[in-house]
Amino acid sequence: MRKMITGLALAAGLSATALASAAAQDKAPIKVGTALDFTAVYTFVTAEYSQGQRDYIALLNAKGGIKGHPVEIMVVDTGNQPQRGIEAYERFKSEGAVLVDFLSTPVSRAVVPRALGDGMNVVTMFHGRSDAADGKVFPTIFPMTPAYWSQATAIVKYIEGQEKGGLKGKRIALVMIDSPFGREPVPVFEELSKRLGYEFATFPYPSPGNEQSATWTQLRRDKPDWTIIWGAGGGQPVSVREAMRNGVPLDHLASVIWISETDANIIGADQTKGLLRFEGVASGKDPAVIKAIQQEVVAKGKAAGPAEKVGSTYYNIGVASMALFAEGARRALDKEGEPLTPAKLKHGLESIKDFTADGLLPPVTITSEDHQGGGRGRIAAWDGSKWTAKSDWSAAYQDIVWNLVHKSAEEFKASGK
Amino acid sequence: MFYRLAGIRHTSYAADRALWPVPVDRWQIGVLLALALAAPFVLPNLYLSSYLLPWIIWSTAALGLNLLMGWAGQIHLGYAAVMAIGAYGTIHLVRAGMPFELAIVAGGLLSAVIGLVFGFAALRVKGLYLAISTLAMQYLVDWIISHVPAISGGSQATLQAPNFRVLGLPVAGDFARYYVALAVCLLVTLFLLNVGRTSFGRALVAVREKDFAAAILGVNTFYFKLLAFWCSSFLGGVSGVLLAFCYYRAVTPEQFNLDVSIQAVAMVIVGGMGSVMGSYLGAALVLLAPIVLNNLVGTLAQAGALPVSQEILSHIPLILYGGLIVAFLLFEPLGLAKVYDNLRNYFLVWPFRHARH
């Protein structure tokens, strides 16, 4: 018992010195709260994503922060439980955070009503509600990246480009997890099939996707020209393996954004050659900002995680999320002055124009109407060791996407009355 | 010594059957009630809205499940599904224009009816088989909710809880929501406290101890098992409504998945089967311990006392939490309520070691 008390006293003393050193800096820190799922469902992405976020913040602070303000990033685990996310949200709020991030669809959804009420900015990169792209209905929710619907249109656009004779009469199959997430893109594919004339069929597999053989046997009978897989986490390598087993050529198999180097290595780096996926953030170590992190953070031993993860898909998404935040904060401080509040940050984020984070992102333009940031993305293929771009950054069929966004956002608005 | 029994005389049946014959117990309840009522004015908003409020709602849910598990001895692994039915039902009814006061009862009744249907099936089986058949209810309800857009609310599968009024007053803000939840929680608590001293409660206990022995004694076990399912499902539905309207303010299928059912069962077992206080303590441990441990470990890590990576750091609270539950069940298998009971018994005769019988 005495030992424990000494330990606690020591901890208290240490935290007091930590606080004192923070106060010694000239300007007040800007606080960002990230409550992520390190332990339950999103484990496939969280570690790399969070590492990217913290490394970028370290780079930012090494370069003097945002207009002299150091940035403090709070990281806590939610275990994907909404009640823990809400607790973390309320804590971040009381600590003065200007932006929060949950990287979990259930937790984000549970926090959205509170965040809208409080005017707190929530980052929902590549997850959460697709209709949050509507900035008028979701004023403080910032996906800033292509919604699932935009990913679906981008994939079809790529297929259209490959099929020189047009898509009329071609068969496209969607193999997806049987959950709201898996069913989300279906209306987009259906609408496009009416427009472009391809035949569309869906093949759902039961959650969590460890076992998909029955689904793929069905697909084999259907003989689609192109197959699209829509899942996340452990189900993704299973999908690709089943596709290979059933004779689906990998260069005619495209995935939603959630497939990474790790998945390719699980399946077998060589065997996975040719696999296509959507990407909204460049992967690899080539973008200038990743190089800067290598020099300023990793080389100096300040990295938040293993060095070999730097430049991986989810790492770069984490970097992109904080780069967009920093750009928004900079603009907010320029335009509306000190101190940075959630409301000012919202305006700052909404003034972001053609921001690429030095080649990491497609040109992102966020307005008070469009929180999706333009919906640009590209298709990349696995070449055996890394993902290489197969198309240029572009947005496709945004009219269909925005019809759905507006319809769904209106429903959301009506439900809260 | 502290729980003075001197001077307590049972001169009437009413006095003999009082809920708390010992004055100190009454005082404790009074103080707790006063604290609960004053909490919004005393506690910072963080602790009110993300600790006390969910604790109260989860205690309500645990009380409902405890009626079935602790009193009637029937296990239920689909309790979250029961809560979901109440939550979704009430949201749809309020959106259709029904006043909240009626809709919460209707939501509870809807849960009770559907819970009873599964209760019927469950009556044929006992023990582990019952566990599996209630598990089926969980999966079935989950599947139906996420596959019927009319229930789940479209492609995003989220329904916001509409603004609502209670007794003509709009319920907005954390204070009002807290008091609504507290009022329902107190009603449910009062009901459960009284179950123990009615023929209904005694019949449930008889069924729990041995159902065919109860039948020989003249207890209609079929009827009372069903009644237990009915009441427990009603309370589950009502607590689901509170969760949706007062806490989450939106419902999604994930908020009522299997994990939540398991948590509810854990609350009842860790807290103490058949104990009202146990439901509160169990809910506190299962709901709040992970959060508190997480923050504790986070504070230590920030202070530099734990030089490990974030992923390992995130798993430390899980290890501690698991250890905590195992330890509680090892040292006191009858639950947290029994821990309090032991303390109370100790102080009842303090400074002597044993009571004279």
Interface residues (C-beta under 8 A of the other chain):
Chain A: G7 L10 A11 A12 L14 S15 A18 F38 T39 A47 S50 Q51 R54 V75 V76 D77 G79 Q81 P82 Q83 R84 I86 E87 Y89 E90 R91 K93 S94 T105 P106 R109 A110 V112 P113 R114 R129 S130 D131 S179 P180 R183 E184 P187 A304 G305 L404 S408 E411 F412 S415 G416 K417
Chain B: P44 N45 L46 S49 S50 Y51 P54 R95 S146 S152 G153 G154 S155 Q156 A157 T158 L159 Q160 A161 P162 N163 Y247 Y248 R249 A250 T252 P253 E254 Q255 D259 L287 P290 I291 N294 N295 G298 T299 L300 Q302 A303 G304 A305 S309 Q310 E311 L313 S314 H315 P317 L318
